[in-house]
Structure formats: C-alpha cells, structure tokens
Amino acid sequence: MMSVVRVLGCMHPALQPFVFKRGGIKVQNRCVLAAMTNKQSHENGVVSDDEVRWLEARAKGGFGIVCTAATHVELDGKGWNGAFGTFSDDFIPGLRKMAKSIKTHGALAIAQLFHGGVRAPEDLTNVQPKSASVHTVAHDVTSRAMDEAEILATIRAFGEAARRCEEAGFDGVELHGAHGYLISQFLGPKSNFRADAWGGSAPARHRFLASIVNEVRRQTTAKFLLGVRLSPIQAATGTTLEHSKLTVEASQDWDLDFLHISCWDITEGASMGERHQRFTEWCAEWNAGRHPLITTGGIWTAKDAENGMAQGADFVGVARAGIGHHNWPACLQEGATAPPRPPFSRSHLSHQALSPTFIEYMRRWDGFVGED
Ligand SMILES: Cc1cc2nc3c(=O)[nH]c(=O)nc-3n(C[C@H](O)[C@H](O)[C@H](O)COP(=O)(O)O)c2cc1C
C-alpha cells in the first residue's frame, strides 16, 4: 500500500486516471488529444484510412481521450475540404472503424460535432451560409438568417449525428461551441441579433446550444458522454468574459459530462471588474466543480500541463504537441525529456502517422513544418 501511495505521489497529475460519474466510465489518464481538422478524409464525407491511422497512433501513444476533427452534422455545415461528415447513416461503417481503432488501445473515443454556420464556405456547400442572423462575421461572407424550422432541424441533426456516433461505438461527443462556428454564432451578440426566442438576451442566445444538449441526450443512451467546447472570449462574435460567465453558469443546469475551454494559450487571461485571472481559472470558478473541466492552449511540456491543472482543470488538452509527438503523454513521466518543439521535418511528421495532405495543411501553421 505504501509503495502505491509513493508511486501516485510522484505521478504527474495528468497521468492519473479519472472516472466519469456517467456509467462509471474510466479513463486511463487526463491527457486529451484536442480536436484537429486534418483534411485527410474523402470529399463525400466518408472517413479515410489516413484519418483513422493518425488518430489510432495517438490512442496507441497513450492519450486517455482522443477527440476527432470537427465533423459536420449537416451537409451545409462543412467547413473544410477533406472533412468527414456525420450527416448520414451511410457514414456509420467508416465511423465504426475509427472508433474501434481508437478504443482498441484503451483510449476513449470522442467525436467533435460541428456546423460551420457563416464559416461553411459556399464553394464547399453550394449554398449561402446560414447563421443566427444576417452578418459578416466571416469577413467578406454574408450569412442568411435561419428560420425557426431550420433551427429546429439543425438541432435535430446534431442529435442524429450523436446517435450515429454512438451506434458506431464512440464513447461520446463534444459539441463545438468555440472558435466562431454556428453554435458560437448563436452565443455571440455580434452574430445573433434575433428578437425571437433564440436571441435578444443571454438565456435566449444560449437556447440553441442548450436545445442541442437536450436533443443529444434524447437520441443517445444514458451511458453516452457529452461535452461542450467554448471560447472564453471571441472578438468576431462579440463574446466577452461576461458572456462566457453566463454561459458557463447556464451550463450548470445542462446534463453534461465535461466542459472544454479553448484558451489558445493557457497562460493568458482577462480582467472582469477589479480582478484578473487566467481563462481556465475564471472557468473553474464559474463552474464550481460541477462539470469536469478540460483546458487547452499552448501546452507543450510537463510543466505546462501541471500549470493547466493547477489552474483548476481536470484534464489537459493538446493539439500541436500531439501532432509532433504521437505518444505525448509519455513526455509527462518522471525523468522524461521535454518534447522537442517545431519546426518538424516532413519525415518526422510522416513517422508520426500524418499523410502528405495533413503535412501540407500544417504548412499553414507558421513555423510548424521545416525543410527536410
Ligand atoms: C491543425 C489544427 C486543426 C484544428 N482543428 C480544430 C477543430 O477541428 N476543432 C477545434 O475545436 N479546434 C481545432 N483546432 C484547435 C485546437 O484544438 C487547439 O485548441 C489549438 O491548436 C491550441 O492548442 P495547442 O496549443 O495545443 O495546439 C485545431 C488546431 C490545429 C493545429
């Protein structure tokens, strides 16, 4: 017994197991591969072997939770070439292969459900992008406002996508309410000017997301995990810290298994009134322990991960570190060396199970891909 205590005593907090209240679902550690679009799937929305291979390598590399790229729940929500979809039962066989290959290695498989809203480009969808209101949040693109029937249909589509993911063997889904896509366009006052039940006040702007949460619960079983990802502040949609406080407080009444705060840099924060705190600290304070909290943004080393958890997170998410190091959780073990940072050579990335398409996409991230 003594030795177990000693081992746990020096174990990195992000390597300790966690048990979700829902169904007592266990996760081997608190390391989350955050959702990453990688453009590797087929244009018709079918999951490709490359997309499966890259996620499987992260599960094999020891991540407790592996989250997929954002997957569009309706055809008109597609955000990128090579994104896989969840808008039809035809996708279930591919999703099944993906979920199985992640779970085989002991990780939980979570699919990130998404609709691009005004940020679903017309050249991918052949239709004018829809959103909460008419606005130009996505620079030179003008959205059209969804009517009530369309709002209800999109809410149902999120539920159906979750049902497909569960049928395919996923452990749960994360609703992408961050980064200015459709859910955050409903949340933000600069992209939602509605005067009906879906806008005009904070509770009305929350209603779209809250309704999706209820719909996912309606279409899935009692053991299916459900989380929400949020941006703490966001200029484009006019989301301030005060708005996020209200959203996180509202989420206390939602039947969720986790909240995921997308900080981009966990060392950053903002002031509200007289007080300044980092984003994770604010969210942990508003959340008051109600939902397990994931924080992501700029985590690279064991110390960074410790910092995220010390701010009140229960899990740490990594994106870019997980691209460069498929077995990033091993870097948290005592005595492990700090994981090298970008630039990464093409051959290194290829050994990390990225296809040429994904490597090419990563060239858009400043300084990530070096020359061989
Ligand atoms: C290539 C790439 C694709 C991304 N795609 C998504 C996505 O589909 N959904 C999402 O919520 N965030 C996405 N993000 C944001 C990451 O999940 C993460 O929040 C961000 O990269 C900051 O974490 P990091 O510093 O560990 O990279 C993406 C990031 C990268 C690098």
The ligand as an SDF file (V2000), in Angstrom:
LIG
                    3D

 31 33  0  0  0  0  0  0  0  0999 V2000
   -4.3080   21.6040  -37.4540 C   0  0  0  0  0  0  0  0  0  0  0  0
   -5.2790   22.0700  -36.4270 C   0  0  0  0  0  0  0  0  0  0  0  0
   -6.6280   21.8270  -36.6130 C   0  0  0  0  0  0  0  0  0  0  0  0
   -7.5570   22.2270  -35.6410 C   0  0  0  0  0  0  0  0  0  0  0  0
   -8.8730   21.8850  -35.8050 N   0  0  0  0  0  0  0  0  0  0  0  0
   -9.7620   22.0820  -34.7880 C   0  0  0  0  0  0  0  0  0  0  0  0
  -11.0570   21.5290  -34.8280 C   0  0  0  0  0  0  0  0  0  0  0  0
  -11.4580   20.8130  -35.7610 O   0  0  0  0  0  0  0  0  0  0  0  0
  -11.8710   21.7880  -33.7790 N   0  0  0  0  0  0  0  0  0  0  0  0
  -11.4830   22.5420  -32.7000 C   0  0  0  0  0  0  0  0  0  0  0  0
  -12.2800   22.7450  -31.7770 O   0  0  0  0  0  0  0  0  0  0  0  0
  -10.2430   23.0670  -32.6520 N   0  0  0  0  0  0  0  0  0  0  0  0
   -9.3610   22.8270  -33.6350 C   0  0  0  0  0  0  0  0  0  0  0  0
   -8.0700   23.2820  -33.5250 N   0  0  0  0  0  0  0  0  0  0  0  0
   -7.6460   23.9830  -32.2990 C   0  0  0  0  0  0  0  0  0  0  0  0
   -7.0150   23.0080  -31.3180 C   0  0  0  0  0  0  0  0  0  0  0  0
   -7.9510   22.0340  -30.8580 O   0  0  0  0  0  0  0  0  0  0  0  0
   -6.3800   23.7270  -30.1100 C   0  0  0  0  0  0  0  0  0  0  0  0
   -7.3850   24.3380  -29.3630 O   0  0  0  0  0  0  0  0  0  0  0  0
   -5.3410   24.7840  -30.5120 C   0  0  0  0  0  0  0  0  0  0  0  0
   -4.4870   24.2930  -31.5110 O   0  0  0  0  0  0  0  0  0  0  0  0
   -4.4970   25.2100  -29.3090 C   0  0  0  0  0  0  0  0  0  0  0  0
   -3.8940   24.0730  -28.7290 O   0  0  0  0  0  0  0  0  0  0  0  0
   -2.3480   23.7510  -28.9460 P   0  0  0  0  0  0  0  0  0  0  0  0
   -1.5810   24.9540  -28.4790 O   0  0  0  0  0  0  0  0  0  0  0  0
   -2.1020   22.5310  -28.0960 O   0  0  0  0  0  0  0  0  0  0  0  0
   -2.1040   23.4970  -30.4020 O   0  0  0  0  0  0  0  0  0  0  0  0
   -7.1280   22.9150  -34.4960 C   0  0  0  0  0  0  0  0  0  0  0  0
   -5.7570   23.1800  -34.3230 C   0  0  0  0  0  0  0  0  0  0  0  0
   -4.8370   22.7430  -35.2540 C   0  0  0  0  0  0  0  0  0  0  0  0
   -3.3760   22.9710  -35.0080 C   0  0  0  0  0  0  0  0  0  0  0  0
  1  2  1  0
  2  3  1  0
  2 30  2  0
  3  4  2  0
  4  5  1  0
  4 28  1  0
  5  6  2  0
  6  7  1  0
  6 13  1  0
  7  8  2  0
  7  9  1  0
  9 10  1  0
 10 11  2  0
 10 12  1  0
 12 13  2  0
 13 14  1  0
 14 15  1  0
 14 28  1  0
 15 16  1  0
 16 17  1  0
 16 18  1  0
 18 19  1  0
 18 20  1  0
 20 21  1  0
 20 22  1  0
 22 23  1  0
 23 24  1  0
 24 25  2  0
 24 26  1  0
 24 27  1  0
 28 29  2  0
 29 30  1  0
 30 31  1  0
M  END
$$$$
